[in-house]
Amino acid sequence: MNDTQKMLQAIINGQSTIKQELSGKIDKVDQKVDKLTEKLDKVEKNLTGRIDKLGKQLAYLEDDTPTREEFDKLEKRVDSFSPIL
């Protein structure tokens, strides 16, 4: 092998090594992104469940409240809180 071939072989070997290192690092990043995606999915499910529960509670509360007409027909209204002694 002459000097030119040796230099070319050294360059190719260096590029191959860099490619392997980068490939390994990219694989690690992909694994971390996958883990983060799983965690985000869990958080989304939890939040969706909580929002659904709050929505149901709000709907039930709304069903229990009197309408404006029912409220106007009340004989007595409470103006302020006064504890019974």
N, CA, C and O atoms as a MOPAC input file, in Angstrom:
PM7 MOZYME 1SCF
protein

 N      0.84600 1    -1.18500 1     0.00000 1
 C      0.00000 1     0.00000 1     0.00000 1
 C      0.88100 1     1.23500 1     0.00000 1
 O      1.84600 1     1.33700 1     0.75700 1
 N      0.53100 1     2.15400 1    -0.85400 1
 C      1.30200 1     3.38900 1    -0.86400 1
 C      0.70700 1     4.38200 1     0.13800 1
 O     -0.30400 1     4.09700 1     0.78000 1
 N      1.33000 1     5.51900 1     0.26000 1
 C      0.92000 1     6.51200 1     1.25800 1
 C     -0.49500 1     7.02600 1     1.02000 1
 O     -1.23700 1     7.25600 1     1.97400 1
 N     -0.86700 1     7.20400 1    -0.20800 1
 C     -2.20300 1     7.70800 1    -0.53400 1
 C     -3.26100 1     6.72100 1    -0.09400 1
 O     -4.28000 1     7.11800 1     0.47200 1
 N     -3.04700 1     5.47700 1    -0.33700 1
 C     -4.00600 1     4.44900 1     0.05300 1
 C     -4.11100 1     4.35300 1     1.57700 1
 O     -5.20000 1     4.15900 1     2.11900 1
 N     -2.97600 1     4.48800 1     2.26100 1
 C     -2.97700 1     4.44300 1     3.71400 1
 C     -3.78300 1     5.61800 1     4.29300 1
 O     -4.56000 1     5.44200 1     5.23100 1
 N     -3.58900 1     6.81100 1     3.72700 1
 C     -4.32800 1     7.99400 1     4.19700 1
 C     -5.81600 1     7.84200 1     3.92600 1
 O     -6.64200 1     8.18100 1     4.77400 1
 N     -6.15500 1     7.34200 1     2.76300 1
 C     -7.55700 1     7.12600 1     2.41500 1
 C     -8.19100 1     6.09100 1     3.33700 1
 O     -9.33200 1     6.26400 1     3.76800 1
 N     -7.47100 1     5.02500 1     3.64200 1
 C     -7.96700 1     3.99500 1     4.54400 1
 C     -8.16200 1     4.56400 1     5.95300 1
 O     -9.13800 1     4.22000 1     6.62000 1
 N     -7.26500 1     5.41800 1     6.41000 1
 C     -7.37400 1     6.04100 1     7.73300 1
 C     -8.59800 1     6.94500 1     7.79200 1
 O     -9.30700 1     6.96400 1     8.79800 1
 N     -8.84800 1     7.68400 1     6.73400 1
 C    -10.01900 1     8.56700 1     6.67900 1
 C    -11.29700 1     7.73500 1     6.71900 1
 O    -12.22900 1     8.06100 1     7.45300 1
 N    -11.34300 1     6.67000 1     5.93900 1
 C    -12.52600 1     5.80400 1     5.89300 1
 C    -12.76500 1     5.16300 1     7.25900 1
 O    -13.90500 1     5.09700 1     7.71900 1
 N    -11.71600 1     4.69900 1     7.90300 1
 C    -11.84300 1     4.09600 1     9.23000 1
 C    -12.35900 1     5.12800 1    10.23900 1
 O    -13.20800 1     4.81100 1    11.07200 1
 N    -11.85200 1     6.34800 1    10.16500 1
 C    -12.30800 1     7.41100 1    11.06400 1
 C    -13.77600 1     7.72100 1    10.85200 1
 O    -14.52300 1     7.88500 1    11.81700 1
 N    -14.19400 1     7.80200 1     9.60300 1
 C    -15.59700 1     8.06700 1     9.30700 1
 C    -16.48700 1     6.92900 1     9.79200 1
 O    -17.58500 1     7.16800 1    10.29500 1
 N    -16.02000 1     5.69900 1     9.64300 1
 C    -16.78600 1     4.54300 1    10.09800 1
 C    -16.95500 1     4.58000 1    11.61600 1
 O    -18.03400 1     4.28400 1    12.12900 1
 N    -15.90100 1     4.94000 1    12.32700 1
 C    -15.96000 1     5.02900 1    13.78400 1
 C    -16.93700 1     6.12900 1    14.21900 1
 O    -17.74300 1     5.92500 1    15.12700 1
 N    -16.86000 1     7.26800 1    13.57900 1
 C    -17.76900 1     8.38100 1    13.89300 1
 C    -19.20600 1     7.97300 1    13.62600 1
 O    -20.10100 1     8.28300 1    14.41200 1
 N    -19.43000 1     7.27700 1    12.51600 1
 C    -20.78600 1     6.82600 1    12.17300 1
 C    -21.32500 1     5.88000 1    13.24100 1
 O    -22.48800 1     5.99100 1    13.62600 1
 N    -20.51000 1     4.95900 1    13.72300 1
 C    -20.94000 1     4.02600 1    14.76300 1
 C    -21.27100 1     4.75600 1    16.06200 1
 O    -22.27100 1     4.45200 1    16.71200 1
 N    -20.42900 1     5.72000 1    16.43900 1
 C    -20.68300 1     6.48300 1    17.66300 1
 C    -21.97800 1     7.27600 1    17.54800 1
 O    -22.78800 1     7.28700 1    18.47500 1
 N    -22.17000 1     7.93200 1    16.42600 1
 C    -23.38500 1     8.72400 1    16.22300 1
 C    -24.62300 1     7.83900 1    16.19600 1
 O    -25.67100 1     8.20400 1    16.72900 1
 N    -24.49600 1     6.68200 1    15.57800 1
 C    -25.62300 1     5.74800 1    15.51800 1
 C    -26.01000 1     5.29800 1    16.92700 1
 O    -27.19600 1     5.21200 1    17.24600 1
 N    -25.02200 1     5.01200 1    17.76600 1
 C    -25.30200 1     4.62300 1    19.14200 1
 C    -25.96900 1     5.74300 1    19.92900 1
 O    -26.90000 1     5.49700 1    20.69500 1
 N    -25.50000 1     6.96400 1    19.74200 1
 C    -26.09600 1     8.10300 1    20.44800 1
 C    -27.52400 1     8.36800 1    19.96300 1
 O    -28.39800 1     8.70400 1    20.76100 1
 N    -27.75400 1     8.22000 1    18.68700 1
 C    -29.09600 1     8.41500 1    18.14300 1
 C    -30.05400 1     7.37200 1    18.70700 1
 O    -31.20200 1     7.68300 1    19.02500 1
 N    -29.57900 1     6.13100 1    18.83100 1
 C    -30.40800 1     5.07800 1    19.41700 1
 C    -30.78000 1     5.41300 1    20.86300 1
 O    -31.91800 1     5.19000 1    21.27600 1
 N    -29.83200 1     5.94500 1    21.63300 1
 C    -30.10700 1     6.33400 1    23.01700 1
 C    -31.14500 1     7.45400 1    23.06900 1
 O    -32.04300 1     7.44100 1    23.91000 1
 N    -31.01500 1     8.40800 1    22.17400 1
 C    -31.97700 1     9.51900 1    22.13000 1
 C    -33.36200 1     8.98700 1    21.76200 1
 O    -34.36200 1     9.42400 1    22.33200 1
 N    -33.43000 1     8.06100 1    20.82500 1
 C    -34.71500 1     7.46600 1    20.43800 1
 C    -35.36900 1     6.76600 1    21.62400 1
 O    -36.57900 1     6.87600 1    21.82200 1
 N    -34.57300 1     6.04400 1    22.41500 1
 C    -35.11100 1     5.35700 1    23.58700 1
 C    -35.65400 1     6.36600 1    24.59700 1
 O    -36.71900 1     6.15700 1    25.17700 1
 N    -34.92900 1     7.44700 1    24.80200 1
 C    -35.38400 1     8.47300 1    25.74600 1
 C    -36.66400 1     9.13500 1    25.25700 1
 O    -37.55900 1     9.42200 1    26.05100 1
 N    -36.75300 1     9.37400 1    23.96300 1
 C    -37.96200 1     9.98000 1    23.40200 1
 C    -39.14100 1     9.02600 1    23.56400 1
 O    -40.25200 1     9.46200 1    23.86800 1
 N    -38.91400 1     7.74900 1    23.36800 1
 C    -39.97900 1     6.75500 1    23.55300 1
 C    -40.47400 1     6.74800 1    24.99600 1
 O    -41.67800 1     6.68400 1    25.24300 1
 N    -39.54200 1     6.81300 1    25.95200 1
 C    -39.92200 1     6.83900 1    27.36600 1
 C    -40.72900 1     8.09800 1    27.68300 1
 O    -41.72900 1     8.04000 1    28.39800 1
 N    -40.28700 1     9.22700 1    27.14700 1
 C    -41.01500 1    10.47600 1    27.37600 1
 C    -42.40900 1    10.42700 1    26.76200 1
 O    -43.36700 1    10.94000 1    27.34000 1
 N    -42.51700 1     9.81900 1    25.60800 1
 C    -43.81300 1     9.68900 1    24.95600 1
 C    -44.75800 1     8.84500 1    25.80800 1
 O    -45.93600 1     9.17100 1    25.94600 1
 N    -44.23400 1     7.75600 1    26.37800 1
 C    -45.05300 1     6.90900 1    27.25200 1
 C    -45.51400 1     7.69400 1    28.47900 1
 O    -46.67500 1     7.60200 1    28.88000 1
 N    -44.61000 1     8.46100 1    29.07000 1
 C    -44.96700 1     9.25100 1    30.25200 1
 C    -46.01900 1    10.30200 1    29.89600 1
 O    -46.96300 1    10.52000 1    30.65600 1
 N    -45.85900 1    10.94200 1    28.76300 1
 C    -46.83600 1    11.95400 1    28.33300 1
 C    -48.20400 1    11.32200 1    28.09100 1
 O    -49.23100 1    11.92200 1    28.40800 1
 N    -48.22000 1    10.13000 1    27.53800 1
 C    -49.49100 1     9.42600 1    27.31700 1
 C    -50.18500 1     9.14200 1    28.63700 1
 O    -51.40100 1     9.29900 1    28.74900 1
 N    -49.40500 1     8.71800 1    29.65300 1
 C    -49.98700 1     8.44800 1    30.97100 1
 C    -50.54800 1     9.72100 1    31.58400 1
 O    -51.64200 1     9.71800 1    32.14600 1
 N    -49.79300 1    10.81200 1    31.47200 1
 C    -50.25300 1    12.09200 1    32.02700 1
 C    -51.52200 1    12.53700 1    31.30900 1
 O    -52.45700 1    13.02600 1    31.94300 1
 N    -51.55600 1    12.37200 1    30.00000 1
 C    -52.73700 1    12.76400 1    29.23800 1
 C    -53.95800 1    11.95900 1    29.66900 1
 O    -55.05000 1    12.51000 1    29.80900 1
 N    -53.77500 1    10.65800 1    29.87900 1
 C    -54.89200 1     9.82300 1    30.31900 1
 C    -55.38300 1    10.25800 1    31.69300 1
 O    -56.58800 1    10.34000 1    31.93200 1
 N    -54.43900 1    10.53700 1    32.59900 1
 C    -54.82200 1    10.97700 1    33.94200 1
 C    -55.57700 1    12.30200 1    33.90100 1
 O    -56.60100 1    12.46700 1    34.56400 1
 N    -55.06200 1    13.23500 1    33.11800 1
 C    -55.72300 1    14.54100 1    33.02800 1
 C    -57.09500 1    14.42400 1    32.37900 1
 O    -58.04700 1    15.07400 1    32.81200 1
 N    -57.19800 1    13.60700 1    31.35200 1
 C    -58.48300 1    13.41300 1    30.69300 1
 C    -59.49000 1    12.82300 1    31.67300 1
 O    -60.64800 1    13.24100 1    31.71000 1
 N    -59.04700 1    11.85500 1    32.46300 1
 C    -59.93100 1    11.25600 1    33.46600 1
 C    -60.38600 1    12.27700 1    34.49200 1
 O    -61.55600 1    12.30200 1    34.87300 1
 N    -59.47500 1    13.11200 1    34.93800 1
 C    -59.82500 1    14.14000 1    35.92600 1
 C    -60.79500 1    15.16200 1    35.34300 1
 O    -61.75600 1    15.56400 1    35.99900 1
 N    -60.53700 1    15.57100 1    34.12400 1
 C    -61.42300 1    16.54700 1    33.47900 1
 C    -62.81200 1    15.95500 1    33.28900 1
 O    -63.81400 1    16.64500 1    33.47600 1
 N    -62.87400 1    14.68200 1    32.91800 1
 C    -64.16700 1    14.01700 1    32.76300 1
 C    -64.92600 1    13.97700 1    34.08900 1
 O    -66.13000 1    14.23200 1    34.12700 1
 N    -64.22100 1    13.65800 1    35.17600 1
 C    -64.86300 1    13.62700 1    36.49200 1
 C    -65.38200 1    15.00700 1    36.87600 1
 O    -66.50100 1    15.13800 1    37.37300 1
 N    -64.57400 1    16.03000 1    36.64800 1
 C    -65.01100 1    17.39700 1    36.96400 1
 C    -66.22000 1    17.79400 1    36.11800 1
 O    -67.14400 1    18.44700 1    36.60500 1
 N    -66.20100 1    17.39300 1    34.84800 1
 C    -67.33000 1    17.69200 1    33.97600 1
 C    -68.60700 1    17.03600 1    34.45400 1
 O    -69.67300 1    17.65200 1    34.43100 1
 N    -68.50900 1    15.78700 1    34.88800 1
 C    -69.68800 1    15.09000 1    35.40900 1
 C    -70.19400 1    15.75600 1    36.67900 1
 O    -71.39800 1    15.94700 1    36.85100 1
 N    -69.26600 1    16.11100 1    37.57400 1
 C    -69.66400 1    16.77600 1    38.81000 1
 C    -70.35100 1    18.10400 1    38.51200 1
 O    -71.34700 1    18.45500 1    39.14400 1
 N    -69.81700 1    18.82700 1    37.55700 1
 C    -70.42500 1    20.10600 1    37.18000 1
 C    -71.80500 1    19.90000 1    36.57800 1
 O    -72.72600 1    20.66600 1    36.86100 1
 N    -71.95600 1    18.88000 1    35.75600 1
 C    -73.25900 1    18.60400 1    35.15200 1
 C    -74.27700 1    18.22800 1    36.21900 1
 O    -75.41900 1    18.68600 1    36.17300 1
 N    -73.87300 1    17.39400 1    37.18700 1
 C    -74.78700 1    17.01700 1    38.26500 1
 C    -75.15200 1    18.22600 1    39.11200 1
 O    -76.30500 1    18.38400 1    39.51500 1
 N    -74.17400 1    19.07400 1    39.38200 1
 C    -74.43000 1    20.27800 1    40.16900 1
 C    -75.39200 1    21.19700 1    39.42400 1
 O    -76.29100 1    21.78600 1    40.02500 1
 N    -75.20200 1    21.31200 1    38.13700 1
 C    -76.08000 1    22.15700 1    37.33100 1
 C    -77.50100 1    21.60400 1    37.32400 1
 O    -78.46500 1    22.36900 1    37.35000 1
 N    -77.63500 1    20.29000 1    37.29000 1
 C    -78.96500 1    19.67800 1    37.31000 1
 C    -79.68100 1    19.94400 1    38.63200 1
 O    -80.90800 1    20.03900 1    38.66000 1
 N    -78.93600 1    20.06400 1    39.71600 1
 C    -79.53200 1    20.27300 1    41.02900 1
 C    -79.89500 1    21.73000 1    41.30500 1
 O    -80.69500 1    21.99800 1    42.20200 1
 N    -79.34100 1    22.65200 1    40.57500 1
 C    -79.61700 1    24.06200 1    40.84400 1
 C    -80.99800 1    24.43700 1    40.31300 1
 O    -81.43100 1    23.93500 1    39.27600 1
 N    -81.68100 1    25.31800 1    41.03000 1
 C    -83.00500 1    25.74000 1    40.55700 1
 C    -82.89400 1    26.64900 1    39.33300 1
 O    -81.90200 1    27.35500 1    39.14800 1
 N    -83.92200 1    26.61200 1    38.51700 1
 C    -83.96100 1    27.50600 1    37.36300 1
 C    -84.27700 1    28.91000 1    37.84500 1
 O    -84.61100 1    29.10900 1    39.01300 1
 N    -84.17400 1    29.86700 1    36.96600 1
 C    -84.46400 1    31.26200 1    37.34200 1
 C    -85.91900 1    31.40000 1    37.79800 1
 O    -86.20800 1    32.11500 1    38.75700 1
 N    -86.81500 1    30.72300 1    37.11800 1
 C    -88.23000 1    30.79900 1    37.47800 1
 C    -88.47300 1    30.17800 1    38.86000 1
 O    -89.21300 1    30.72900 1    39.67500 1
 N    -87.84400 1    29.03300 1    39.11100 1
 C    -87.98500 1    28.40200 1    40.41900 1
 C    -87.38700 1    29.29500 1    41.51600 1
 O    -87.94000 1    29.38800 1    42.61200 1
 N    -86.30100 1    29.92400 1    41.22900 1
 C    -85.65300 1    30.79400 1    42.20500 1
 C    -86.52400 1    32.00400 1    42.51100 1
 O    -86.62900 1    32.41800 1    43.66500 1
 N    -87.15300 1    32.57400 1    41.48000 1
 C    -88.01100 1    33.74800 1    41.69000 1
 C    -89.26200 1    33.40100 1    42.49300 1
 O    -89.81200 1    34.27100 1    43.16800 1
 N    -89.72600 1    32.15400 1    42.43700 1
 C    -90.93700 1    31.74900 1    43.14100 1
 C    -90.69400 1    31.41000 1    44.61200 1
 O    -91.64600 1    31.12600 1    45.33800 1
 N    -89.46200 1    31.43300 1    45.05400 1
 C    -89.18400 1    31.11800 1    46.45200 1
 C    -89.84600 1    32.14800 1    47.36500 1
 O    -89.88200 1    33.33900 1    47.05600 1
 N    -90.36700 1    31.66900 1    48.49200 1
 C    -91.03200 1    32.57700 1    49.42700 1
 C    -90.02200 1    33.42900 1    50.19000 1
 O    -90.26200 1    34.60500 1    50.46200 1
 N    -88.93500 1    32.84200 1    50.51500 1
 C    -87.96800 1    33.53100 1    51.34400 1
 C    -86.57900 1    33.32600 1    50.76200 1
 O    -86.24600 1    32.22300 1    50.32900 1
 N    -85.76700 1    34.37000 1    50.74600 1
 C    -84.39700 1    34.28600 1    50.25600 1
 C    -83.43600 1    34.51900 1    51.40800 1
 O    -83.74000 1    35.25300 1    52.34800 1
 N    -82.32600 1    33.91700 1    51.32900 1
 C    -81.28200 1    34.12600 1    52.33800 1
 C    -80.39300 1    35.25100 1    51.85100 1
 O    -79.75400 1    35.15000 1    50.80300 1
 N    -80.36000 1    36.34900 1    52.64200 1
 C    -79.53300 1    37.49100 1    52.25200 1
 C    -78.10700 1    37.37700 1    52.80200 1
 O    -77.14400 1    37.70900 1    52.11100 1
 N    -77.98100 1    36.92300 1    54.00800 1
 C    -76.66300 1    36.77400 1    54.57700 1
 C    -76.67400 1    35.61500 1    55.55800 1
 O    -77.73100 1    35.16100 1    55.99500 1
 N    -75.51600 1    35.15900 1    55.88600 1
 C    -75.38200 1    34.03300 1    56.79500 1
 C    -75.47200 1    34.53900 1    58.21700 1
 O    -74.70700 1    35.41600 1    58.61800 1
 N    -76.40900 1    33.98800 1    58.98900 1
 C    -76.48200 1    34.31400 1    60.39800 1
 C    -76.58500 1    33.01800 1    61.17500 1
 O    -77.55500 1    32.27600 1    61.02000 1
 N    -75.60900 1    32.74100 1    61.99800 1
 C    -75.63300 1    31.46300 1    62.73100 1
 C    -76.75400 1    31.43500 1    63.74900 1
 O    -77.09900 1    32.45200 1    64.35100 1
 N    -77.31100 1    30.26200 1    63.92800 1
 C    -78.38900 1    30.08200 1    64.90200 1
 C    -77.75900 1    29.85200 1    66.25800 1
 O    -76.92000 1    28.96800 1    66.43100 1
 N    -78.17300 1    30.65500 1    67.20900 1
 C    -77.61100 1    30.52700 1    68.56100 1
 C    -78.55900 1    29.85900 1    69.47300 1
 O    -78.25300 1    29.66700 1    70.65000 1

